[in-house]
């Protein structure tokens, strides 16, 4: 069912801030939908005497756009300055080095940014389609009336009456994972409620061009990571980086039965973790390197990943670092114990919790000869300047003999 734009109500909140809405602003059914489907992203209190008969909403570290019902959409704005949010997304999804976003950064909202990225992806898919999609040879077995590739002689002996020949051959096809990722991403974008009148036709055209050659298969953000590229498809790397952004932040956590639009939600804690790790990898001082999402296996069925390891040139771990997208007055005990465990596992003595804002009570404790401290990688100022300040403070706190 199409909704007249004049009938659509868009309510706005800002992450981590409580906001009250009048009783008649949110239909009861929409409140139930929001509570049932999006309790991970949004705290919602129904109108009661204690809320003075108002709805009370609070976003829990997510920003983006939720089509709660066809008539009511919820927009969650970031606390981070919008330009810095774009900067974080560029670094986190390895878009910055391609420099194609220059001139697009006059966006005023996350929806603008989404639209611009969708337009760029669709445009680049269309360009690649005109040049020819990437193809490769895939093994295939089929019953044919003619000989192609290798015959299955065993089957001919066993079933001589069968006029169809079982052939094993290789088919040169565009219906491969590299292109299936593009098709699925364009499908997801097309189902979002964010594409403007300028962008929607471009996305539809790119998707329809792929349809005849590529099977629509569900793909995940993980499918876009660490893919192998060759001289025939180097341009697919940026396409898959763009797809990862959309799939990681647009994939539905549940299907909608009463309408087809999908939410666009950015998990700010995950984004902060990706951003800090990617920024550090690109800004590592000489003689050191950073490892991201380092896997640790405790036992056969227990394992975890450490956000970031700082290592020296020999590969020795100098410090463990973990990002926390929150601004408490002081570090939580569970986070401290986690860092001590990480440090013990990697046999290093320095551990750091990284926050986007200075803690009211900075952390500096020693437990079992492991020193755990808090550091700030701010999102309020210029990101590169904030990163350089973070690096300077980090290396000032690491003993010079820790890597000798």
For each residue, the residues with C-beta under 8 A, 3 or more apart:
1: 70 259
2:
3: 7 8 70 71
4: 7 8
5: 8
6:
7: 3 4 71
8: 3 4 5 70 71 72 73
9: 25 71 72 73
10: 72 73 74 75
11: 21 25 26 57 72 73 74 75
12: 74 75 76 77
13: 17 19 42 57 58 59 74 75 76 77
14: 17 19 59 76 77 78 79
15: 59 60 61 62 63 76 77 78 79 268
16: 58 59 60 61 79
17: 13 14 58 59 79
18: 56 57 58
19: 13 14 56 57 58
20: 51 52 54 55 56
21: 11 25 26 54 55 56 57
22: 25 54 55
23: 47 53 54 55
24:
25: 9 11 21 22 55
26: 11 21 30 31 34 55 72
27: 30 31 69 71 72
28: 31 32
29: 32 33 69
30: 26 27 33 34 68 69 71 72
31: 26 27 28 34 35 44 46 55
32: 28 29 35 36
33: 29 30 36 37 68 69
34: 26 30 31 37 38 42 44 66 68 74
35: 31 32 38 39 44 46
36: 32 33 39
37: 33 34 253 254
38: 34 35 41 42 66 68 263
39: 35 36 42 43 44
40: 60 253
41: 38 59 60 62 66 76 265
42: 13 34 38 39 57 58 59 60 62 66 74 76
43: 39 56 57 58 59 60
44: 31 34 35 39 55 56 57
45: 48 51 55 56 57
46: 31 35 51 55
47: 23 51 53 54 55
48: 45 51 53
49: 52 53
50:
51: 20 45 46 47 48 54 55 56
52: 20 49
53: 23 47 48 49
54: 20 21 22 23 47 51
55: 20 21 22 23 25 26 31 44 45 46 47 51
56: 18 19 20 21 43 44 45 51
57: 11 13 18 19 21 42 43 44 45 74
58: 13 16 17 18 19 42 43
59: 13 14 15 16 17 41 42 43 62 63 76
60: 15 16 40 41 42 43
61: 15 16 267 268 269 325 326
62: 15 41 42 59 76 265 266 267 268
63: 15 59 76 77 78 85 110 265 266 268
64: 75 76 110 249 263 264 265 266
65: 73 74 75 76 110 111 114 193 194 263 264 265
66: 34 38 41 42 73 74 75 76 263 265
67: 70 73 193 256 259 261 262 263
68: 30 33 34 38 72 73 74
69: 27 29 30 33 72 258 259
70: 1 3 8 67 258 259 261
71: 3 7 8 9 27 30
72: 8 9 10 11 26 27 30 68 69
73: 8 9 10 11 65 66 67 68 193
74: 10 11 12 13 34 42 57 65 66 68
75: 10 11 12 13 64 65 66 111
76: 12 13 14 15 41 42 59 62 63 64 65 66 265
77: 12 13 14 15 63 110
78: 14 15 63 82 85 110 268
79: 14 15 16 17
80: 84 85 88 268 356 379 380
81: 84 85 379 380
82: 78 85 86 107 108 109 110
83: 86 87 105
84: 80 81 87 88 379 380 383
85: 63 78 80 81 82 88 89 110 113
86: 82 83 89 90 101 105 107 113
87: 83 84 90 91 96 383
88: 80 84 85 91 92 271 272 275 379 383
89: 85 86 92 93 95 113 245 266 271 275
90: 86 87 93 95 96 101
91: 87 88 94 95 96 274 275 278 279 282 383
92: 88 89 271 274 275 278
93: 89 90 241 242 244 245 274
94: 91 97 241 278
95: 89 90 91 98 100 101 238 241 242 245
96: 87 90 91 99 101
97: 94
98: 95 101 238 241
99: 96 102
100: 95 120 238
101: 86 90 95 96 98 104 105 116 120
102: 99 105
103: 106
104: 101 107 116 120
105: 83 86 101 102
106: 103
107: 82 86 104 112 113 116
108: 82 112
109: 82 112 113
110: 63 64 65 77 78 82 85 113 114 264 266
111: 65 75 114 115 194
112: 107 108 109 115 116
113: 85 86 89 107 109 110 116 117
114: 65 110 111 117 118 192 194 264
115: 111 112 118 119 194 195 196 198 199
116: 101 104 107 112 113 119 120
117: 113 114 120 121 242 245 246
118: 114 115 121 122 189 194 195 199 202 203 246
119: 115 116 122 123 198 199 202 203
120: 100 101 104 116 117 123 124 242
121: 117 118 124 125 185 186 189 206 239 242 243 246
122: 118 119 125 126 186 189 199 202 203 205 206
123: 119 120 126 127 202 206
124: 120 121 127 128 235 238 239 242
125: 121 122 128 129 182 186 206 209 210 239
126: 122 123 129 130 202 205 206 209
127: 123 124 130 131
128: 124 125 131 132 133 134 235 236 239
129: 125 126 132 133 206 209 210
130: 126 127
131: 127 128
132: 128 129 135
133: 128 129 174 179 210 213 214
134: 128 174 176 178 179 232 233 236
135: 132 172 173 174 176
136: 172 173 176
137: 170 171 172 173
138: 170 171 173 175 176
139: 168 169 170
140: 168 169 170 171
141: 152 166 167 168
142: 148 166 167 169
143: 162 164 165 166 167
144: 147 148 164 165 166 167
145: 163 164 165
146: 165
147: 144 151 165 167
148: 142 144 167 169
149: 167 168 169 170
150: 167 168 169
151: 147 156 165 166 167 168
152: 141 155 156 165 166 167 168
153: 156 157
154: 157 158
155: 152 158 159 162 166
156: 151 152 153 159 160 162 165 166
157: 153 154 160
158: 154 155
159: 155 156 162
160: 156 157
161:
162: 143 155 156 159 165
163: 145
164: 143 144 145
165: 143 144 145 146 147 151 152 156 162
166: 141 142 143 144 151 152 155 156
167: 141 142 143 144 147 148 149 150 151 152
168: 139 140 141 149 150 151 152
169: 139 140 142 148 149 150
170: 137 138 139 140 149
171: 137 138 140
172: 135 136 137
173: 135 136 137 138 176
174: 133 134 135 179 213 214
175: 138 179 180 213 214 215
176: 134 135 136 138 173 179 180
177: 180 181 219 223 227
178: 134 181 182 227 233 236 240
179: 133 134 174 175 176 182 183 210 213 214
180: 175 176 177 183 184 214 215 216 217 219
181: 177 178 184 185 219 223 224 239 240 243
182: 125 178 179 185 186 206 210 214 239 243
183: 179 180 186 187 207 210 211 214 215 216 217
184: 180 181 187 188 216 217 218 219 243 247
185: 121 181 182 188 189 219 242 243 246 247
186: 121 122 125 182 183 189 190 203 206 207 210
187: 183 184 190 191 207 216
188: 184 185 191 192 246 247 250 251 262
189: 118 121 122 185 186 192 195 203 246 250
190: 186 187 195 200 203 204 207
191: 187 188 260 261 262
192: 114 188 189 195 250 261 262 264
193: 65 67 73 261 262
194: 65 111 114 115 118 264
195: 115 118 189 190 192 199 200 203
196: 115 199 200
197: 200 201
198: 115 119 201 202
199: 115 118 119 122 195 196 202 203
200: 190 195 196 197 203 204
201: 197 198 204 205
202: 118 119 122 123 126 198 199 205 206
203: 118 119 122 186 189 190 195 199 200 206 207
204: 190 200 201 207 208
205: 122 126 201 202 208 209
206: 121 122 123 125 126 129 182 186 202 203 209 210
207: 183 186 187 190 203 204 210 211
208: 204 205 211
209: 125 126 129 205 206 212
210: 125 129 133 179 182 183 186 206 207 213 214
211: 183 207 208 214 216
212: 209
213: 133 174 175 179 210
214: 133 174 175 179 180 182 183 210 211
215: 175 180 183
216: 180 183 184 187 211
217: 180 183 184
218: 184
219: 177 180 181 184 185 223 224 243 247
220: 223 247 251
221: 224 225 244 247 248 251
222: 225
223: 177 181 219 220 227 247
224: 181 219 221 227 240 241 243 244 247
225: 221 222 244
226:
227: 177 178 223 224 236 237 240
228:
229: 233 234 236 237
230: 233 234
231: 234
232: 134
233: 134 178 229 230 236
234: 229 230 231 237
235: 124 128 238 239
236: 128 134 178 227 229 233 239 240
237: 227 229 234 240 241
238: 95 98 100 124 235 241 242
239: 121 124 125 128 181 182 235 236 242 243
240: 178 181 224 227 236 237 243 244
241: 93 94 95 98 224 237 238 244 245
242: 93 95 117 120 121 124 185 238 239 245 246
243: 121 181 182 184 185 219 224 239 240 246 247
244: 93 221 224 225 240 241 247 248
245: 89 93 95 117 241 242 248 249
246: 117 118 121 185 188 189 242 243 249 250
247: 184 185 188 219 220 221 223 224 243 244 250 251
248: 221 244 245 251 270
249: 64 245 246 264 265 266 267
250: 188 189 192 246 247 262 263 264 265
251: 188 220 221 247 248 262
252: 255 256 262 263
253: 37 40 263
254: 37
255: 252
256: 67 252 259 260 261 262
257:
258: 69 70
259: 1 67 69 70 256
260: 191 256
261: 67 70 191 192 193 256
262: 67 188 191 192 193 250 251 252 256
263: 38 64 65 66 67 250 252 253
264: 64 65 110 114 192 194 249 250
265: 41 62 63 64 65 66 76 249 250
266: 62 63 64 89 110 249 271
267: 61 62 249 270 271
268: 15 61 62 63 78 80 271 272 325
269: 61 272 273 323 324 325 326
270: 248 267 273 274
271: 88 89 92 266 267 268 274 275 325
272: 88 268 269 275 276 323 325 356 379
273: 269 270 276 277 307 323 325
274: 91 92 93 270 271 277 278
275: 88 89 91 92 271 272 278 279
276: 272 273 279 280 307 308 323 354 377
277: 273 274 280 281 290 292 293 307 308 323
278: 91 92 94 274 275 281 282 292
279: 91 275 276 282 283 377 383 387
280: 276 277 283 284 290 308 387 391
281: 277 278 284 289 290 292
282: 91 278 279
283: 279 280 387 388 391
284: 280 281 288 289 290
285: 288 391 395
286:
287: 312 313
288: 284 285 310 311 312 313 318
289: 281 284 311 313
290: 277 280 281 284 308 309 310 311
291: 294 308 309 311
292: 277 278 281 307 308
293: 277 305 306 307
294: 291 305 306 308 309 346
295: 303 304 305
296: 303 304 305 306 342 345 346
297: 300 302 303
298: 302 303 304 345
299: 302
300: 297
301:
302: 297 298 299
303: 295 296 297 298
304: 295 296 298
305: 293 294 295 296
306: 293 294 296 309 320 322 342 345 346
307: 273 276 277 292 293 321 322 323
308: 276 277 280 290 291 292 294 320 321 322 323
309: 290 291 294 306 317 319 320 321 346
310: 288 290 317 318 319 320 321 394 398
311: 288 289 290 291 314 315 316 317 318
312: 287 288 315 316 318 403
313: 287 288 289
314: 311 403
315: 311 312
316: 311 312 403
317: 309 310 311 320 346 347 348
318: 288 310 311 312 348 350 398 402 403
319: 309 310 348 350 351 352 394 398 402
320: 306 308 309 310 317 339 342 343 346 348 350 351 352
321: 307 308 309 310 351 352 353 354
322: 306 307 308 335 338 339 342 351 352 353 354
323: 269 272 273 276 277 307 308 354 377
324: 269 331 335 353 354 355
325: 61 268 269 271 272 273 356
326: 61 269 355
327: 355 356 357 359
328: 331 332 359
329: 359 360 361
330: 359 360 361 363
331: 324 328 335 336 353 359 363 372 374
332: 328 335 336
333: 336 337
334: 337 338
335: 322 324 331 332 338 339 353
336: 331 332 333 339 340 353 363 365 367 372
337: 333 334 340 341
338: 322 334 335 341 342
339: 320 322 335 336 342 343 351 352 353 370 372
340: 336 337 343 344 351 367 368 370 372
341: 337 338 344 345
342: 296 306 320 322 338 339 345 346 351
343: 320 339 340 346 348 349 350 351 370 372
344: 340 341 347 368 370
345: 296 298 306 341 342
346: 294 296 306 309 317 320 342 343
347: 317 344
348: 317 318 319 320 343 351 402
349: 343 369 370 371 402
350: 318 319 320 343 370 371 397 398 399 402
351: 319 320 321 322 339 340 342 343 348 370 371 372 373
352: 319 320 321 322 339 372 373 374 375 394 397
353: 321 322 324 331 335 336 339 363 372 373 374 375
354: 276 321 322 323 324 374 375 376 377 390
355: 324 326 327 358 359 374 375 376 377
356: 80 272 325 327 376 377 378 379 380
357: 327 376 378 380
358: 355 362 376
359: 327 328 329 330 331 355 362 363 374
360: 329 330
361: 329 330
362: 358 359 373 374
363: 330 331 336 353 359 372 373 374
364: 371 372 373 374
365: 336 371 372 373
366: 369 370 371 372
367: 336 340 370 372
368: 340 344
369: 349 366
370: 339 340 343 344 349 350 351 366 367
371: 349 350 351 364 365 366
372: 331 336 339 340 343 351 352 353 363 364 365 366 367
373: 351 352 353 362 363 364 365 397
374: 331 352 353 354 355 359 362 363 364
375: 352 353 354 355 390 393 394 397
376: 354 355 356 357 358 390 393
377: 276 279 323 354 355 356 386 387 390
378: 356 357 381 386 389 390
379: 80 81 84 88 272 356 383 386
380: 80 81 84 356 357 386
381: 378 385 386
382: 385 386
383: 84 87 88 91 279 379 386 387
384: 387 388
385: 381 382 388 389
386: 377 378 379 380 381 382 383 389 390
387: 279 280 283 377 383 384 390 391
388: 283 384 385 391 392
389: 378 385 386 392 393
390: 354 375 376 377 378 386 387 393 394
391: 280 283 285 387 388 394 395
392: 388 389 395 396
393: 375 376 389 390 396 397
394: 310 319 352 375 390 391 397 398
395: 285 391 392 398
396: 392 393
397: 350 352 373 375 393 394
398: 310 318 319 350 394 395 402 403
399: 350 402
400: 404
401: 404
402: 318 319 348 349 350 398 399
403: 312 314 316 318 398
404: 400 401
